[in-house]
Amino acid sequence: MKNLFLFLAIVGLSACGSTAIQFYDGPSKSSNETATISLWTDASKLDEEFSPSALQITSLKLNDKDIVTNSDISILAGEYSYTTKCTIGSFSKTSTFNFDASSNKNYAVIAVGQGKECYFKKLSLLVDNSRFVEL
């Protein structure tokens, strides 16, 4: 487990949002009743001219509704189509993930900066707040 934490620190993964926004009607629900879409960046392979903060990730759409944010998103269980964009300098890339969300899960969207470009890893689950498992 220590090696995993060290690995995450070395590759420079960082969460982009701190407070989840609610993507459902009604009062807030507990994490046992909701799932989370969390945004992460890995800037460890960027060209030296870029600082890690130059790699940006932004949510664009969730089930065809505009939701432009860089915060985590709290959702109810169900099927989702989620569109996001990563940006580094003048380069940007958009990707859409389709998934069936389950309550009490954290779906990690990871943007990787490499050279002067960025790309997305496969959608992953964040397990025990310590490791990513690709879906």
One Martini backbone bead per residue (centre of mass of N, CA, C, O) as a GRO file, in nm:
protein
  135
    1MET     BB    1   0.056   0.063  -0.020
    2LYS     BB    2   0.296   0.259  -0.008
    3ASN     BB    3   0.369   0.235  -0.310
    4LEU     BB    4   0.110   0.361  -0.417
    5PHE     BB    5   0.139   0.638  -0.288
    6LEU     BB    6   0.410   0.698  -0.419
    7PHE     BB    7   0.317   0.677  -0.709
    8LEU     BB    8   0.105   0.905  -0.700
    9ALA     BB    9   0.311   1.124  -0.625
   10ILE     BB   10   0.501   1.097  -0.869
   11VAL     BB   11   0.282   1.138  -1.108
   12GLY     BB   12   0.085   1.379  -1.016
   13LEU     BB   13  -0.182   1.332  -0.900
   14SER     BB   14  -0.483   1.534  -0.920
   15ALA     BB   15  -0.737   1.693  -0.787
   16CYS     BB   16  -0.971   1.938  -0.901
   17GLY     BB   17  -1.197   1.894  -0.702
   18SER     BB   18  -1.371   1.950  -0.380
   19THR     BB   19  -1.676   2.009  -0.453
   20ALA     BB   20  -1.972   1.872  -0.505
   21ILE     BB   21  -2.205   1.867  -0.747
   22GLN     BB   22  -2.550   1.854  -0.808
   23PHE     BB   23  -2.725   1.603  -1.039
   24TYR     BB   24  -3.008   1.657  -0.877
   25ASP     BB   25  -3.299   1.655  -0.730
   26GLY     BB   26  -3.312   1.792  -0.430
   27PRO     BB   27  -3.174   1.684  -0.170
   28SER     BB   28  -2.922   1.580  -0.020
   29LYS     BB   29  -2.716   1.293  -0.029
   30SER     BB   30  -2.562   1.028   0.045
   31SER     BB   31  -2.302   0.823  -0.054
   32ASN     BB   32  -2.493   0.565  -0.048
   33GLU     BB   33  -2.694   0.719  -0.282
   34THR     BB   34  -2.431   0.797  -0.446
   35ALA     BB   35  -2.227   0.925  -0.697
   36THR     BB   36  -1.895   1.000  -0.840
   37ILE     BB   37  -1.736   1.251  -1.033
   38SER     BB   38  -1.388   1.262  -1.087
   39LEU     BB   39  -1.107   1.484  -1.128
   40TRP     BB   40  -0.793   1.418  -1.303
   41THR     BB   41  -0.431   1.467  -1.305
   42ASP     BB   42  -0.134   1.400  -1.527
   43ALA     BB   43   0.184   1.590  -1.545
   44SER     BB   44   0.458   1.403  -1.575
   45LYS     BB   45   0.479   1.432  -1.925
   46LEU     BB   46   0.546   1.713  -1.961
   47ASP     BB   47   0.678   1.964  -2.078
   48GLU     BB   48   0.889   2.196  -1.931
   49GLU     BB   49   0.712   2.456  -2.018
   50PHE     BB   50   0.511   2.316  -1.822
   51SER     BB   51   0.301   2.327  -1.575
   52PRO     BB   52   0.082   2.137  -1.404
   53SER     BB   53  -0.147   2.369  -1.414
   54ALA     BB   54  -0.184   2.362  -1.736
   55LEU     BB   55  -0.357   2.119  -1.678
   56GLN     BB   56  -0.690   2.078  -1.790
   57ILE     BB   57  -1.024   1.997  -1.654
   58THR     BB   58  -1.361   1.962  -1.805
   59SER     BB   59  -1.686   1.973  -1.779
   60LEU     BB   60  -1.970   1.965  -2.017
   61LYS     BB   61  -2.152   1.687  -2.011
   62LEU     BB   62  -2.473   1.542  -1.890
   63ASN     BB   63  -2.701   1.402  -2.055
   64ASP     BB   64  -2.707   1.665  -2.257
   65LYS     BB   65  -2.614   1.855  -2.024
   66ASP     BB   66  -2.495   2.133  -1.920
   67ILE     BB   67  -2.165   2.114  -1.713
   68VAL     BB   68  -1.959   2.356  -1.643
   69THR     BB   69  -1.678   2.208  -1.473
   70ASN     BB   70  -1.413   2.128  -1.205
   71SER     BB   71  -1.594   1.959  -1.037
   72ASP     BB   72  -1.742   1.747  -0.874
   73ILE     BB   73  -2.004   1.488  -0.923
   74SER     BB   74  -2.328   1.426  -0.812
   75ILE     BB   75  -2.502   1.110  -0.846
   76LEU     BB   76  -2.718   0.889  -0.950
   77ALA     BB   77  -2.816   0.606  -1.024
   78GLY     BB   78  -2.716   0.513  -1.361
   79GLU     BB   79  -2.723   0.627  -1.682
   80TYR     BB   80  -2.433   0.770  -1.864
   81SER     BB   81  -2.325   1.072  -2.040
   82TYR     BB   82  -1.984   1.193  -2.049
   83THR     BB   83  -1.832   1.515  -2.105
   84THR     BB   84  -1.487   1.608  -2.173
   85LYS     BB   85  -1.194   1.832  -2.116
   86CYS     BB   86  -0.864   1.885  -2.229
   87THR     BB   87  -0.590   2.123  -2.147
   88ILE     BB   88  -0.287   2.245  -2.331
   89GLY     BB   89  -0.269   2.526  -2.410
   90SER     BB   90  -0.383   2.495  -2.749
   91PHE     BB   91  -0.464   2.214  -2.659
   92SER     BB   92  -0.748   1.987  -2.723
   93LYS     BB   93  -0.970   1.732  -2.569
   94THR     BB   94  -1.244   1.518  -2.633
   95SER     BB   95  -1.463   1.310  -2.418
   96THR     BB   96  -1.670   1.010  -2.395
   97PHE     BB   97  -1.863   0.857  -2.130
   98ASN     BB   98  -2.016   0.537  -2.079
   99PHE     BB   99  -2.228   0.461  -1.789
  100ASP     BB  100  -2.311   0.264  -1.491
  101ALA     BB  101  -2.411   0.383  -1.200
  102SER     BB  102  -2.320   0.339  -0.860
  103SER     BB  103  -2.352   0.347  -0.551
  104ASN     BB  104  -2.068   0.434  -0.373
  105LYS     BB  105  -1.905   0.560  -0.620
  106ASN     BB  106  -1.588   0.649  -0.792
  107TYR     BB  107  -1.549   0.824  -1.093
  108ALA     BB  108  -1.252   0.841  -1.276
  109VAL     BB  109  -1.114   1.119  -1.450
  110ILE     BB  110  -0.816   1.100  -1.659
  111ALA     BB  111  -0.574   1.338  -1.733
  112VAL     BB  112  -0.303   1.339  -1.971
  113GLY     BB  113   0.013   1.479  -1.994
  114GLN     BB  114   0.195   1.492  -2.317
  115GLY     BB  115   0.401   1.716  -2.370
  116LYS     BB  116   0.162   1.916  -2.569
  117GLU     BB  117  -0.056   1.707  -2.466
  118CYS     BB  118  -0.376   1.530  -2.432
  119TYR     BB  119  -0.543   1.260  -2.248
  120PHE     BB  120  -0.747   0.972  -2.184
  121LYS     BB  121  -0.830   0.751  -1.977
  122LYS     BB  122  -0.993   0.517  -1.862
  123LEU     BB  123  -1.239   0.456  -1.682
  124SER     BB  124  -1.248   0.478  -1.322
  125LEU     BB  125  -1.200   0.356  -1.002
  126LEU     BB  126  -1.206   0.470  -0.677
  127VAL     BB  127  -1.022   0.297  -0.425
  128ASP     BB  128  -0.992   0.385  -0.105
  129ASN     BB  129  -0.846   0.655  -0.187
  130SER     BB  130  -0.572   0.492  -0.352
  131ARG     BB  131  -0.698   0.361  -0.626
  132PHE     BB  132  -0.707   0.255  -0.966
  133VAL     BB  133  -0.980   0.107  -1.168
  134GLU     BB  134  -1.052  -0.013  -1.453
  135LEU     BB  135  -1.353  -0.065  -1.652
   0.00000   0.00000   0.00000
